[in-house]
Amino acid sequence: MSNTVYSTRTEDEEYCEIEYCESQAAYVVTVTSTPPSQRYMCSSCEYAYAMGAQHGKAVAKAAKEVTE
């Protein structure tokens, strides 16, 4: 699984922060940027983010192994 940190949303943020998504936020997700920040996401967007993060890590690992 990814290094995503999950917690329930606060009442301050009601909607998913992903562009074009109008669903109610369900998670506070720590995104892997520098410096790390948090975004409010609905269940569907959180799942897509987690799968994309895993794919990116796998591709980077494979590329590193090929270059060594």
C-alpha positions as CSV (number, residue, x, y, z in Angstrom):
1,M,0.0,0.0,0.0
2,S,1.1,3.6,-0.4
3,N,2.5,5.9,2.3
4,T,-0.8,7.8,2.4
5,V,-1.9,8.9,5.8
6,Y,-5.6,8.6,6.4
7,S,-7.8,10.5,8.9
8,T,-11.4,11.5,8.9
9,R,-12.2,14.9,7.4
10,T,-12.8,18.0,9.5
11,E,-16.0,20.0,9.3
12,D,-13.9,22.9,7.8
13,E,-13.6,21.1,4.5
14,E,-16.7,19.6,2.9
15,Y,-15.8,18.8,-0.7
16,C,-13.0,17.0,-2.5
17,E,-10.1,19.2,-3.6
18,I,-9.6,17.4,-6.9
19,E,-10.4,19.6,-9.8
20,Y,-13.8,18.7,-11.4
21,C,-14.9,16.5,-8.5
22,E,-17.9,17.7,-6.6
23,S,-18.2,14.8,-4.1
24,Q,-18.1,15.3,-0.4
25,A,-14.6,14.8,1.2
26,A,-14.1,11.6,3.1
27,Y,-10.3,11.6,3.8
28,V,-7.5,13.9,4.6
29,V,-4.6,12.6,2.5
30,T,-0.9,13.6,2.9
31,V,0.4,14.1,-0.6
32,T,4.0,13.4,-1.6
33,S,5.2,16.8,-2.5
34,T,8.0,18.9,-1.1
35,P,7.2,20.0,1.6
36,P,4.4,17.4,2.3
37,S,0.9,18.9,2.4
38,Q,-2.6,17.6,3.0
39,R,-5.6,17.5,0.7
40,Y,-9.2,16.6,1.3
41,M,-10.4,13.9,-1.1
42,C,-13.5,11.8,-1.6
43,S,-13.2,8.0,-1.5
44,S,-13.0,7.6,-5.3
45,C,-10.3,10.2,-5.8
46,E,-8.3,8.9,-2.8
47,Y,-8.3,5.4,-4.3
48,A,-7.1,6.8,-7.7
49,Y,-4.4,8.8,-6.0
50,A,-3.2,5.8,-4.0
51,M,-3.1,3.6,-7.2
52,G,-1.2,6.3,-9.1
53,A,1.3,6.8,-6.3
54,Q,2.0,3.0,-6.2
55,H,2.4,2.9,-10.0
56,G,4.8,5.8,-9.9
57,K,6.9,4.2,-7.2
58,A,7.0,0.8,-9.1
59,V,8.1,2.5,-12.3
60,A,10.8,4.5,-10.6
61,K,12.1,1.4,-8.8
62,A,12.2,-0.5,-12.1
63,A,14.0,2.3,-13.9
64,K,16.6,2.5,-11.1
65,E,17.3,-1.2,-11.3
66,V,17.8,-1.0,-15.1
67,T,20.3,1.8,-14.8
68,E,22.4,0.1,-12.1
